[in-house]
Amino acid sequence: MEVIRLQETPFGALAISSRTIAQIAERSLGECYGVVGLKAGSRFRRALALRHRHGVEIESNEQGIELALHVVIAYGLNLAEVAATVRSSVSYEVKRQTGSRSSGWRC
């Protein structure tokens, strides 16, 4: 489990665990129309990903945090629309629940 620094304040640093961010992302994915499940990702990515949890991979760097979401989408739906909805919903929920106003999130 990795601790990710979100922002510095006059009172100290705001940090949150990568596992918590993954759980927030998982819950918001469960509420997205068209998403029927999560997939673990490719075998190669699973072997390299240390911060991986049920279809959500988290990478942190100087620019911010990047989430890789491996979702299963219902047959017959427009993939671009579902992907845009997922990206928007997960990004909004992670920012809202962590209290981060950072623009460094990529989903």
N, CA, C and O atoms as a GROMACS GRO file, in nm:
protein
  428
    1MET      N    1   0.085  -0.117   0.000
    1MET     CA    2   0.000   0.000   0.000
    1MET      C    3   0.090   0.124   0.000
    1MET      O    4   0.183   0.136   0.079
    2GLU      N    5   0.058   0.212  -0.089
    2GLU     CA    6   0.137   0.335  -0.103
    2GLU      C    7   0.055   0.453  -0.050
    2GLU      O    8  -0.066   0.458  -0.067
    3VAL      N    9   0.123   0.546   0.013
    3VAL     CA   10   0.060   0.670   0.056
    3VAL      C   11   0.089   0.776  -0.048
    3VAL      O   12   0.204   0.797  -0.085
    4ILE      N   13  -0.016   0.842  -0.095
    4ILE     CA   14  -0.003   0.942  -0.200
    4ILE      C   15  -0.028   1.080  -0.141
    4ILE      O   16  -0.132   1.103  -0.078
    5ARG      N   17   0.065   1.170  -0.161
    5ARG     CA   18   0.049   1.308  -0.114
    5ARG      C   19  -0.039   1.383  -0.213
    5ARG      O   20  -0.008   1.391  -0.332
    6LEU      N   21  -0.148   1.438  -0.163
    6LEU     CA   22  -0.240   1.512  -0.250
    6LEU      C   23  -0.203   1.659  -0.261
    6LEU      O   24  -0.197   1.714  -0.370
    7GLN      N   25  -0.178   1.721  -0.148
    7GLN     CA   26  -0.144   1.863  -0.151
    7GLN      C   27  -0.081   1.906  -0.020
    7GLN      O   28  -0.097   1.841   0.084
    8GLU      N   29  -0.010   2.017  -0.026
    8GLU     CA   30   0.052   2.076   0.092
    8GLU      C   31  -0.037   2.190   0.140
    8GLU      O   32  -0.089   2.268   0.060
    9THR      N   33  -0.055   2.199   0.271
    9THR     CA   34  -0.131   2.309   0.331
    9THR      C   35  -0.043   2.376   0.435
    9THR      O   36   0.062   2.323   0.471
   10PRO      N   37  -0.083   2.493   0.485
   10PRO     CA   38  -0.005   2.557   0.591
   10PRO      C   39   0.003   2.473   0.719
   10PRO      O   40   0.090   2.494   0.803
   11PHE      N   41  -0.090   2.377   0.733
   11PHE     CA   42  -0.096   2.294   0.853
   11PHE      C   43  -0.027   2.159   0.836
   11PHE      O   44  -0.015   2.084   0.932
   12GLY      N   45   0.018   2.129   0.714
   12GLY     CA   46   0.084   2.001   0.688
   12GLY      C   47   0.044   1.945   0.553
   12GLY      O   48  -0.021   2.013   0.473
   13ALA      N   49   0.083   1.823   0.530
   13ALA     CA   50   0.056   1.758   0.401
   13ALA      C   51  -0.072   1.674   0.411
   13ALA      O   52  -0.099   1.610   0.512
   14LEU      N   53  -0.150   1.676   0.304
   14LEU     CA   54  -0.268   1.594   0.293
   14LEU      C   55  -0.231   1.470   0.211
   14LEU      O   56  -0.190   1.482   0.096
   15ALA      N   57  -0.245   1.352   0.272
   15ALA     CA   58  -0.206   1.227   0.207
   15ALA      C   59  -0.319   1.126   0.221
   15ALA      O   60  -0.399   1.133   0.315
   16ILE      N   61  -0.325   1.032   0.127
   16ILE     CA   62  -0.428   0.928   0.128
   16ILE      C   63  -0.367   0.802   0.070
   16ILE      O   64  -0.278   0.809  -0.014
   17SER      N   65  -0.414   0.687   0.113
   17SER     CA   66  -0.358   0.561   0.062
   17SER      C   67  -0.411   0.532  -0.078
   17SER      O   68  -0.523   0.570  -0.112
   18SER      N   69  -0.330   0.464  -0.156
   18SER     CA   70  -0.370   0.427  -0.292
   18SER      C   71  -0.488   0.330  -0.288
   18SER      O   72  -0.572   0.329  -0.378
   19ARG      N   73  -0.494   0.249  -0.184
   19ARG     CA   74  -0.606   0.154  -0.169
   19ARG      C   75  -0.739   0.227  -0.152
   19ARG      O   76  -0.841   0.185  -0.207
   20THR      N   77  -0.738   0.336  -0.077
   20THR     CA   78  -0.860   0.415  -0.058
   20THR      C   79  -0.906   0.477  -0.189
   20THR      O   80  -1.025   0.477  -0.220
   21ILE      N   81  -0.812   0.530  -0.265
   21ILE     CA   82  -0.846   0.588  -0.395
   21ILE      C   83  -0.904   0.480  -0.487
   21ILE      O   84  -1.001   0.506  -0.559
   22ALA      N   85  -0.846   0.361  -0.486
   22ALA     CA   86  -0.898   0.251  -0.567
   22ALA      C   87  -1.039   0.212  -0.525
   22ALA      O   88  -1.123   0.184  -0.611
   23GLN      N   89  -1.066   0.210  -0.395
   23GLN     CA   90  -1.201   0.177  -0.348
   23GLN      C   91  -1.303   0.281  -0.390
   23GLN      O   92  -1.415   0.247  -0.428
   24ILE      N   93  -1.265   0.408  -0.385
   24ILE     CA   94  -1.355   0.514  -0.430
   24ILE      C   95  -1.385   0.496  -0.579
   24ILE      O   96  -1.500   0.508  -0.621
   25ALA      N   97  -1.282   0.468  -0.657
   25ALA     CA   98  -1.300   0.448  -0.801
   25ALA      C   99  -1.390   0.327  -0.829
   25ALA      O  100  -1.478   0.334  -0.915
   26GLU      N  101  -1.369   0.218  -0.757
   26GLU     CA  102  -1.451   0.098  -0.774
   26GLU      C  103  -1.598   0.126  -0.746
   26GLU      O  104  -1.686   0.083  -0.821
   27ARG      N  105  -1.624   0.196  -0.637
   27ARG     CA  106  -1.764   0.226  -0.602
   27ARG      C  107  -1.830   0.316  -0.705
   27ARG      O  108  -1.946   0.295  -0.740
   28SER      N  109  -1.757   0.414  -0.755
   28SER     CA  110  -1.818   0.503  -0.855
   28SER      C  111  -1.836   0.430  -0.988
   28SER      O  112  -1.929   0.461  -1.062
   29LEU      N  113  -1.750   0.332  -1.019
   29LEU     CA  114  -1.769   0.252  -1.140
   29LEU      C  115  -1.895   0.167  -1.130
   29LEU      O  116  -1.964   0.146  -1.230
   30GLY      N  117  -1.925   0.120  -1.011
   30GLY     CA  118  -2.045   0.039  -0.991
   30GLY      C  119  -2.173   0.115  -1.018
   30GLY      O  120  -2.278   0.054  -1.041
   31GLU      N  121  -2.167   0.247  -1.015
   31GLU     CA  122  -2.286   0.330  -1.038
   31GLU      C  123  -2.294   0.382  -1.182
   31GLU      O  124  -2.391   0.449  -1.217
   32CYS      N  125  -2.194   0.352  -1.264
   32CYS     CA  126  -2.192   0.403  -1.402
   32CYS      C  127  -2.277   0.314  -1.493
   32CYS      O  128  -2.266   0.192  -1.489
   33TYR      N  129  -2.362   0.378  -1.573
   33TYR     CA  130  -2.445   0.305  -1.669
   33TYR      C  131  -2.357   0.238  -1.774
   33TYR      O  132  -2.268   0.302  -1.831
   34GLY      N  133  -2.382   0.112  -1.798
   34GLY     CA  134  -2.311   0.039  -1.901
   34GLY      C  135  -2.196  -0.045  -1.850
   34GLY      O  136  -2.151  -0.136  -1.920
   35VAL      N  137  -2.147  -0.017  -1.732
   35VAL     CA  138  -2.036  -0.095  -1.675
   35VAL      C  139  -2.096  -0.216  -1.604
   35VAL      O  140  -2.175  -0.202  -1.510
   36VAL      N  141  -2.056  -0.335  -1.649
   36VAL     CA  142  -2.110  -0.457  -1.589
   36VAL      C  143  -2.010  -0.529  -1.501
   36VAL      O  144  -2.044  -0.624  -1.431
   37GLY      N  145  -1.884  -0.485  -1.505
   37GLY     CA  146  -1.785  -0.549  -1.420
   37GLY      C  147  -1.648  -0.487  -1.436
   37GLY      O  148  -1.627  -0.395  -1.516
   38LEU      N  149  -1.555  -0.539  -1.359
   38LEU     CA  150  -1.415  -0.496  -1.364
   38LEU      C  151  -1.330  -0.616  -1.403
   38LEU      O  152  -1.359  -0.730  -1.367
   39LYS      N  153  -1.225  -0.586  -1.478
   39LYS     CA  154  -1.133  -0.692  -1.520
   39LYS      C  155  -0.995  -0.661  -1.466
   39LYS      O  156  -0.961  -0.544  -1.449
   40ALA      N  157  -0.917  -0.761  -1.438
   40ALA     CA  158  -0.787  -0.742  -1.376
   40ALA      C  159  -0.683  -0.681  -1.470
   40ALA      O  160  -0.580  -0.635  -1.421
   41GLY      N  161  -0.705  -0.679  -1.600
   41GLY     CA  162  -0.606  -0.625  -1.693
   41GLY      C  163  -0.519  -0.736  -1.748
   41GLY      O  164  -0.539  -0.853  -1.714
   42SER      N  165  -0.424  -0.702  -1.832
   42SER     CA  166  -0.338  -0.801  -1.895
   42SER      C  167  -0.243  -0.863  -1.792
   42SER      O  168  -0.215  -0.803  -1.688
   43ARG      N  169  -0.193  -0.980  -1.822
   43ARG     CA  170  -0.101  -1.048  -1.733
   43ARG      C  171   0.027  -0.968  -1.713
   43ARG      O  172   0.081  -0.960  -1.603
   44PHE      N  173   0.076  -0.910  -1.821
   44PHE     CA  174   0.198  -0.829  -1.815
   44PHE      C  175   0.180  -0.710  -1.724
   44PHE      O  176   0.266  -0.683  -1.640
   45ARG      N  177   0.069  -0.637  -1.738
   45ARG     CA  178   0.044  -0.519  -1.653
   45ARG      C  179   0.023  -0.560  -1.508
   45ARG      O  180   0.065  -0.488  -1.417
   46ARG      N  181  -0.042  -0.674  -1.485
   46ARG     CA  182  -0.062  -0.720  -1.348
   46ARG      C  183   0.071  -0.750  -1.282
   46ARG      O  184   0.089  -0.723  -1.163
   47ALA      N  185   0.166  -0.806  -1.357
   47ALA     CA  186   0.296  -0.838  -1.300
   47ALA      C  187   0.374  -0.712  -1.265
   47ALA      O  188   0.449  -0.711  -1.168
   48LEU      N  189   0.356  -0.606  -1.343
   48LEU     CA  190   0.430  -0.482  -1.319
   48LEU      C  191   0.361  -0.388  -1.220
   48LEU      O  192   0.426  -0.305  -1.157
   49ALA      N  193   0.231  -0.401  -1.206
   49ALA     CA  194   0.156  -0.305  -1.124
   49ALA      C  195   0.163  -0.344  -0.977
   49ALA      O  196   0.114  -0.449  -0.936
   50LEU      N  197   0.225  -0.258  -0.899
   50LEU     CA  198   0.231  -0.281  -0.755
   50LEU      C  199   0.107  -0.224  -0.686
   50LEU      O  200   0.064  -0.275  -0.583
   51ARG      N  201   0.052  -0.120  -0.744
   51ARG     CA  202  -0.065  -0.054  -0.686
   51ARG      C  203  -0.187  -0.092  -0.768
   51ARG      O  204  -0.240  -0.010  -0.844
   52HIS      N  205  -0.231  -0.215  -0.754
   52HIS     CA  206  -0.339  -0.268  -0.837
   52HIS      C  207  -0.447  -0.328  -0.748
   52HIS      O  208  -0.418  -0.399  -0.652
   53ARG      N  209  -0.571  -0.298  -0.780
   53ARG     CA  210  -0.680  -0.352  -0.700
   53ARG      C  211  -0.803  -0.367  -0.788
   53ARG      O  212  -0.858  -0.266  -0.832
   54HIS      N  213  -0.847  -0.489  -0.814
   54HIS     CA  214  -0.973  -0.519  -0.881
   54HIS      C  215  -1.002  -0.430  -1.002
   54HIS      O  216  -1.106  -0.365  -1.007
   55GLY      N  217  -0.914  -0.426  -1.098
   55GLY     CA  218  -0.940  -0.351  -1.220
   55GLY      C  219  -0.905  -0.205  -1.214
   55GLY      O  220  -0.933  -0.131  -1.309
   56VAL      N  221  -0.845  -0.159  -1.106
   56VAL     CA  222  -0.803  -0.019  -1.093
   56VAL      C  223  -0.654  -0.016  -1.063
   56VAL      O  224  -0.609  -0.072  -0.963
   57GLU      N  225  -0.577   0.049  -1.152
   57GLU     CA  226  -0.433   0.065  -1.129
   57GLU      C  227  -0.406   0.212  -1.102
   57GLU      O  228  -0.464   0.299  -1.167
   58ILE      N  229  -0.318   0.240  -1.007
   58ILE     CA  230  -0.288   0.378  -0.969
   58ILE      C  231  -0.139   0.405  -0.988
   58ILE      O  232  -0.055   0.330  -0.939
   59GLU      N  233  -0.109   0.512  -1.058
   59GLU     CA  234   0.029   0.558  -1.077
   59GLU      C  235   0.036   0.701  -1.026
   59GLU      O  236  -0.052   0.781  -1.057
   60SER      N  237   0.137   0.734  -0.950
   60SER     CA  238   0.155   0.872  -0.907
   60SER      C  239   0.290   0.922  -0.955
   60SER      O  240   0.388   0.847  -0.957
   61ASN      N  241   0.294   1.049  -0.995
   61ASN     CA  242   0.417   1.112  -1.039
   61ASN      C  243   0.412   1.260  -1.004
   61ASN      O  244   0.325   1.304  -0.929
   62GLU      N  245   0.507   1.337  -1.057
   62GLU     CA  246   0.513   1.480  -1.022
   62GLU      C  247   0.390   1.557  -1.068
   62GLU      O  248   0.348   1.653  -1.002
   63GLN      N  249   0.332   1.517  -1.180
   63GLN     CA  250   0.215   1.588  -1.234
   63GLN      C  251   0.086   1.556  -1.159
   63GLN      O  252  -0.008   1.636  -1.161
   64GLY      N  253   0.079   1.443  -1.094
   64GLY     CA  254  -0.042   1.407  -1.022
   64GLY      C  255  -0.060   1.256  -1.015
   64GLY      O  256   0.036   1.181  -1.005
   65ILE      N  257  -0.185   1.214  -1.021
   65ILE     CA  258  -0.220   1.072  -1.009
   65ILE      C  259  -0.292   1.028  -1.135
   65ILE      O  260  -0.375   1.101  -1.190
   66GLU      N  261  -0.259   0.908  -1.181
   66GLU     CA  262  -0.321   0.853  -1.301
   66GLU      C  263  -0.389   0.722  -1.264
   66GLU      O  264  -0.328   0.635  -1.203
   67LEU      N  265  -0.515   0.707  -1.302
   67LEU     CA  266  -0.589   0.585  -1.278
   67LEU      C  267  -0.608   0.512  -1.410
   67LEU      O  268  -0.649   0.572  -1.509
   68ALA      N  269  -0.579   0.383  -1.412
   68ALA     CA  270  -0.609   0.298  -1.527
   68ALA      C  271  -0.724   0.208  -1.486
   68ALA      O  272  -0.712   0.130  -1.391
   69LEU      N  273  -0.835   0.218  -1.556
   69LEU     CA  274  -0.956   0.144  -1.522
   69LEU      C  275  -0.980   0.035  -1.625
   69LEU      O  276  -0.986   0.062  -1.745
   70HIS      N  277  -0.993  -0.089  -1.580
   70HIS     CA  278  -1.018  -0.203  -1.669
   70HIS      C  279  -1.162  -0.246  -1.645
   70HIS      O  280  -1.193  -0.318  -1.550
   71VAL      N  281  -1.251  -0.202  -1.734
   71VAL     CA  282  -1.394  -0.227  -1.715
   71VAL      C  283  -1.449  -0.317  -1.823
   71VAL      O  284  -1.395  -0.324  -1.934
   72VAL      N  285  -1.556  -0.385  -1.790
   72VAL     CA  286  -1.633  -0.464  -1.885
   72VAL      C  287  -1.761  -0.387  -1.912
   72VAL      O  288  -1.835  -0.353  -1.819
   73ILE      N  289  -1.787  -0.359  -2.040
   73ILE     CA  290  -1.902  -0.277  -2.079
   73ILE      C  291  -2.007  -0.367  -2.143
   73ILE      O  292  -1.973  -0.459  -2.217
   74ALA      N  293  -2.132  -0.339  -2.116
   74ALA     CA  294  -2.244  -0.418  -2.169
   74ALA      C  295  -2.243  -0.417  -2.322
   74ALA      O  296  -2.210  -0.316  -2.384
   75TYR      N  297  -2.279  -0.528  -2.379
   75TYR     CA  298  -2.282  -0.544  -2.524
   75TYR      C  299  -2.384  -0.450  -2.587
   75TYR      O  300  -2.495  -0.432  -2.536
   76GLY      N  301  -2.346  -0.390  -2.698
   76GLY     CA  302  -2.439  -0.308  -2.775
   76GLY      C  303  -2.439  -0.160  -2.740
   76GLY      O  304  -2.509  -0.082  -2.806
   77LEU      N  305  -2.364  -0.121  -2.641
   77LEU     CA  306  -2.361   0.021  -2.603
   77LEU      C  307  -2.248   0.093  -2.677
   77LEU      O  308  -2.151   0.031  -2.720
   78ASN      N  309  -2.263   0.223  -2.690
   78ASN     CA  310  -2.161   0.306  -2.754
   78ASN      C  311  -2.043   0.319  -2.658
   78ASN      O  312  -2.055   0.378  -2.551
   79LEU      N  313  -1.928   0.263  -2.698
   79LEU     CA  314  -1.811   0.259  -2.610
   79LEU      C  315  -1.760   0.399  -2.577
   79LEU      O  316  -1.721   0.425  -2.463
   80ALA      N  317  -1.761   0.489  -2.674
   80ALA     CA  318  -1.710   0.624  -2.651
   80ALA      C  319  -1.795   0.698  -2.547
   80ALA      O  320  -1.741   0.768  -2.462
   81GLU      N  321  -1.926   0.682  -2.554
   81GLU     CA  322  -2.014   0.748  -2.457
   81GLU      C  323  -1.997   0.690  -2.317
   81GLU      O  324  -1.991   0.764  -2.219
   82VAL      N  325  -1.990   0.558  -2.307
   82VAL     CA  326  -1.973   0.495  -2.176
   82VAL      C  327  -1.837   0.532  -2.118
   82VAL      O  328  -1.827   0.561  -1.999
   83ALA      N  329  -1.733   0.533  -2.201
   83ALA     CA  330  -1.599   0.570  -2.153
   83ALA      C  331  -1.595   0.714  -2.103
   83ALA      O  332  -1.533   0.742  -2.001
   84ALA      N  333  -1.660   0.805  -2.174
   84ALA     CA  334  -1.665   0.945  -2.132
   84ALA      C  335  -1.739   0.959  -1.999
   84ALA      O  336  -1.697   1.035  -1.912
   85THR      N  337  -1.848   0.886  -1.984
   85THR     CA  338  -1.924   0.889  -1.860
   85THR      C  339  -1.842   0.833  -1.744
   85THR      O  340  -1.841   0.890  -1.635
   86VAL      N  341  -1.774   0.722  -1.768
   86VAL     CA  342  -1.690   0.660  -1.665
   86VAL      C  343  -1.579   0.755  -1.623
   86VAL      O  344  -1.557   0.778  -1.504
   87ARG      N  345  -1.510   0.812  -1.721
   87ARG     CA  346  -1.399   0.905  -1.693
   87ARG      C  347  -1.447   1.023  -1.610
   87ARG      O  348  -1.384   1.060  -1.511
   88SER      N  349  -1.557   1.082  -1.649
   88SER     CA  350  -1.612   1.198  -1.579
   88SER      C  351  -1.657   1.162  -1.438
   88SER      O  352  -1.625   1.232  -1.342
   89SER      N  353  -1.730   1.053  -1.424
   89SER     CA  354  -1.786   1.013  -1.295
   89SER      C  355  -1.676   0.976  -1.195
   89SER      O  356  -1.680   1.020  -1.080
   90VAL      N  357  -1.580   0.895  -1.238
   90VAL     CA  358  -1.474   0.851  -1.148
   90VAL      C  359  -1.387   0.970  -1.107
   90VAL      O  360  -1.353   0.985  -0.989
   91SER      N  361  -1.352   1.054  -1.202
   91SER     CA  362  -1.271   1.171  -1.171
   91SER      C  363  -1.342   1.262  -1.071
   91SER      O  364  -1.280   1.309  -0.975
   92TYR      N  365  -1.469   1.286  -1.094
   92TYR     CA  366  -1.546   1.373  -1.004
   92TYR      C  367  -1.553   1.314  -0.863
   92TYR      O  368  -1.529   1.385  -0.765
   93GLU      N  369  -1.585   1.186  -0.851
   93GLU     CA  370  -1.599   1.123  -0.720
   93GLU      C  371  -1.468   1.117  -0.643
   93GLU      O  372  -1.466   1.141  -0.522
   94VAL      N  373  -1.358   1.086  -0.711
   94VAL     CA  374  -1.229   1.080  -0.643
   94VAL      C  375  -1.191   1.219  -0.593
   94VAL      O  376  -1.146   1.234  -0.479
   95LYS      N  377  -1.209   1.319  -0.676
   95LYS     CA  378  -1.178   1.456  -0.634
   95LYS      C  379  -1.267   1.500  -0.518
   95LYS      O  380  -1.220   1.561  -0.422
   96ARG      N  381  -1.396   1.468  -0.527
   96ARG     CA  382  -1.491   1.510  -0.424
   96ARG      C  383  -1.464   1.441  -0.291
   96ARG      O  384  -1.462   1.507  -0.187
   97GLN      N  385  -1.444   1.311  -0.293
   97GLN     CA  386  -1.429   1.237  -0.169
   97GLN      C  387  -1.292   1.252  -0.104
   97GLN      O  388  -1.278   1.230   0.016
   98THR      N  389  -1.192   1.289  -0.182
   98THR     CA  390  -1.060   1.311  -0.123
   98THR      C  391  -1.040   1.457  -0.086
   98THR      O  392  -0.944   1.490  -0.016
   99GLY      N  393  -1.128   1.544  -0.132
   99GLY     CA  394  -1.114   1.686  -0.102
   99GLY      C  395  -1.006   1.753  -0.182
   99GLY      O  396  -0.962   1.863  -0.149
  100SER      N  397  -0.962   1.687  -0.288
  100SER     CA  398  -0.854   1.741  -0.371
  100SER      C  399  -0.910   1.832  -0.479
  100SER      O  400  -1.006   1.797  -0.548
  101ARG      N  401  -0.849   1.948  -0.491
  101ARG     CA  402  -0.886   2.039  -0.598
  101ARG      C  403  -0.779   2.040  -0.707
  101ARG      O  404  -0.777   2.127  -0.793
  102SER      N  405  -0.692   1.941  -0.701
  102SER     CA  406  -0.581   1.932  -0.793
  102SER      C  407  -0.630   1.899  -0.933
  102SER      O  408  -0.726   1.824  -0.950
  103SER      N  409  -0.566   1.956  -1.032
  103SER     CA  410  -0.598   1.924  -1.170
  103SER      C  411  -0.508   1.814  -1.221
  103SER      O  412  -0.508   1.784  -1.340
  104GLY      N  413  -0.429   1.753  -1.134
  104GLY     CA  414  -0.334   1.652  -1.173
  104GLY      C  415  -0.389   1.512  -1.186
  104GLY      O  416  -0.312   1.417  -1.203
  105TRP      N  417  -0.521   1.495  -1.180
  105TRP     CA  418  -0.582   1.363  -1.193
  105TRP      C  419  -0.597   1.330  -1.339
  105TRP      O  420  -0.642   1.413  -1.418
  106ARG      N  421  -0.560   1.208  -1.377
  106ARG     CA  422  -0.585   1.159  -1.513
  106ARG      C  423  -0.654   1.025  -1.498
  106ARG      O  424  -0.614   0.940  -1.419
  107CYS      N  425  -0.758   1.008  -1.576
  107CYS     CA  426  -0.836   0.887  -1.567
  107CYS      C  427  -0.858   0.831  -1.706
  107CYS      O  428  -0.922   0.727  -1.721
   0.00000   0.00000   0.00000
